[in-house]
Every structure is written in structure tokens, then in C-alpha cells.
């Protein structure tokens, strides 16, 4: 965790935590995309069917599917 005396203010600590969350989100989304792509190729389905899959699973968009 972040050391209390390292950062000058609670706001700077919050900004740093927010930055780490954003980095984790993009890495998780990339890993999820690779996983979905692998499973679809294993089933013989191309990525052009992702919008149909998004609708069937009732997600908002493909990014949410990959998370």
C-alpha cells in the first residue's frame, strides 16, 4: 500500500490509486479480449459475431464483454 509520508496529500494518494486502477482495467480488458478471441476461434466463430454475442449476453458494449 502507499506509505502515508510518501505523498503530500490525501488527494495525491487518491490520484495515484485511481491511476493504478485504470492501468489494471486496461490490462484486464486486453487479457479478456485474448481469452474471448481464443474461445471463439476454438468454437469456429469469427470476431465478426461479437456484436451478436454482446446482444445475446445483454452487455452494453464489447469492452464490457472483455472485462
Legacy VTK file of the C-alpha trace (Angstrom):
# vtk DataFile Version 3.0
C-alpha trace
ASCII
DATASET POLYDATA
POINTS 67 float
0.000 0.000 0.000
1.005 3.632 -0.262
3.106 4.957 2.591
1.458 7.836 4.424
4.562 10.033 4.480
5.484 9.438 0.834
2.716 11.521 -0.735
1.961 15.060 0.352
-1.836 14.962 0.487
-4.822 12.606 0.515
-5.714 13.948 -2.934
-2.374 12.844 -4.398
-2.862 9.409 -2.816
-6.320 9.179 -4.406
-4.939 10.181 -7.802
-2.254 7.519 -7.574
-4.781 4.820 -6.592
-7.025 5.920 -9.487
-4.120 5.673 -11.926
-3.323 2.116 -10.791
-6.986 1.118 -11.203
-7.025 2.453 -14.773
-3.839 0.553 -15.627
-5.281 -2.659 -14.184
-8.512 -2.173 -16.134
-6.748 -1.840 -19.494
-4.569 -4.887 -18.803
-7.609 -6.924 -17.752
-9.519 -5.842 -20.847
-6.634 -6.892 -23.107
-6.428 -10.281 -21.396
-10.209 -10.690 -21.666
-10.132 -9.860 -25.364
-7.448 -12.504 -25.939
-9.452 -15.057 -23.956
-12.703 -14.362 -25.834
-10.872 -14.438 -29.168
-9.257 -17.780 -28.292
-12.533 -19.357 -27.199
-14.386 -18.104 -30.271
-11.687 -19.463 -32.569
-11.815 -22.770 -30.709
-15.550 -22.912 -31.436
-15.022 -21.879 -35.064
-16.659 -18.475 -34.656
-15.054 -15.341 -36.087
-14.831 -11.968 -34.347
-17.472 -10.508 -36.666
-20.084 -12.176 -34.432
-19.012 -10.269 -31.305
-21.852 -7.690 -31.661
-24.362 -10.548 -31.780
-22.724 -12.076 -28.724
-22.913 -8.715 -26.928
-26.661 -8.566 -27.597
-27.242 -12.166 -26.539
-25.383 -11.687 -23.266
-27.140 -8.330 -22.685
-23.965 -6.329 -22.144
-23.649 -2.652 -23.042
-20.720 -2.983 -25.429
-17.868 -5.252 -26.430
-15.479 -3.598 -23.941
-17.736 -4.733 -21.116
-17.726 -8.229 -22.580
-13.930 -8.344 -22.463
-13.620 -7.208 -18.831
LINES 1 68
67 0 1 2 3 4 5 6 7 8 9 10 11 12 13 14 15 16 17 18 19 20 21 22 23 24 25 26 27 28 29 30 31 32 33 34 35 36 37 38 39 40 41 42 43 44 45 46 47 48 49 50 51 52 53 54 55 56 57 58 59 60 61 62 63 64 65 66
